[in-house]
Amino acid sequence: MKELKFKSYKQFQQFIEHKAMEKAVMKELQDEELSNFVKEFSDKSNKMWQENECDAAIEKQGYVVINVWKDEVGKRKVGRGRPKKPESEKYNHTIHVRLDDSTYSTLTTFCKEHNLEVSEAIRDMIKKL
């Protein structure tokens, strides 16, 4: 999480203008697309400023802090919870298997001895085939 501290609305506007241009350049926008994007970005930011009564916070405290959630790539996080795995590490297939008590006991004993999760042990065994 990154905290941004602003002492005035003007300071916030300057930051938003800079951020909008930065994002527009990354998206390679030009001409009318560029101006529309910057206007939309500024409008959304100003709406957020008003909805959160930031002017009142500045009058009361002398500043306002805005928290921005970012992931390891620098993009804004959509929500909290379990961290997302990179595409290369995702498992796309699920297999459900029924085991008798003896087989299950053998599997769990093996996992405890080798400090492995059951899924990890099964993946390793399949790779050895």
N, C-alpha and C positions, 0 to 999 in steps of 0.2 A: 504494500500500500504506500502511496506517495501522498504527502500532505503539501498542499499549496496554500500559502498565506498571503492574503491581500489586505492592504490598508485602505483601499479606496476602490470605488467602482471603475474609475478611470484606469487604474492599474490592472484590474480584472479584464477590462475591454482590450487593453494593449496585449495582454497575454493571449486572449482569445483570438484576436486578429492574427497574431504570430502563429498560433497553433493551427488555425484554419488554413493559412497559406502553406504551412509545413505539410499538412495532410493533403492539400490540393496538389502540391508539387509531387508528393509520393504517388498520387493517383494519376499524375500527368494530365491534369485538367487544363484547359485553355479557354480563352474568350468567354463566351456566355456560360458554359458549364462551370468555369472557374468562379465567375461572379455569383452564379446561383448557389454553388456549394458554399462559398464564403458567407453569403447572406443567410442561408439555412442554418449553418453552423452557429453563426452569431445569434440568430433568433432563438435557437434552442438553448444556447448558453444564457442569454438574457432572461428567458422564461424560467430557467432553473434558478437564476439569481433572485428573481422576484418571488417564486414559489417558496424559497427557503428563507425569505425575508433577510437577505444578507445586509441590506442597508441598515436595518435595525440592529443587527449584530455589530456592525462597524461603529454605530453611535454608542452602543452600550460598552463594547470591549476595546474599540479602537482598531479592530481587525476582524477578518473572517477566515476560517480555515476550511478548505475544500479537500476532501479525501478522494483520491482516485485509485481504484484497484487496477493493478496491472499484473500480467503473467510474466514468465521468464523471457518472452520474446518482446515484451514492451507493449503488448496490446491490452486493451481493457478487458478485465474478466467479466463474464456474464453473471456469474454467481459464485457462491462459496461451495464447499464440499470437497469430495475426493478429487485429488489432482488428476488432470487428464494425461493419459499416456500418449507419447508420440505415435503416429500412424504405424511406424515400423515395429513397435512393440505391442500392438493390439492383437488380441486373439479373436478371430472372427467366427469360430465354430465351437459349439457346445455339444458334448456327448454325455448322455445319462446312462449309467451302467448299474445293474443290480448285481450284488455280490452276496454270497452266503457268509455266515459268521466267520468261518475259518479263513476264507480268502481276504475278507475285510480286516481281520485281525493281523494277518501276515502283512498286508499293505500298510496299516497304521504303525505296526512295529518297525517296519523298514523305514518309514518316514521319520519316526521319532529317533531312530538310531542315526540317521543321516541328516537330521535337522532340515527336513524338506516338507513343503506343503504337499498334500495328496495330488493335486493337479500337476504340480511341478515334477513330482516323482513319475507320474504316468507319462508326461511329455518326454522326460529323459529316457524312460524305458522304450517308448515308441521310436525315438531317434536312434536307439541302438539296434533296431531291427534291420 
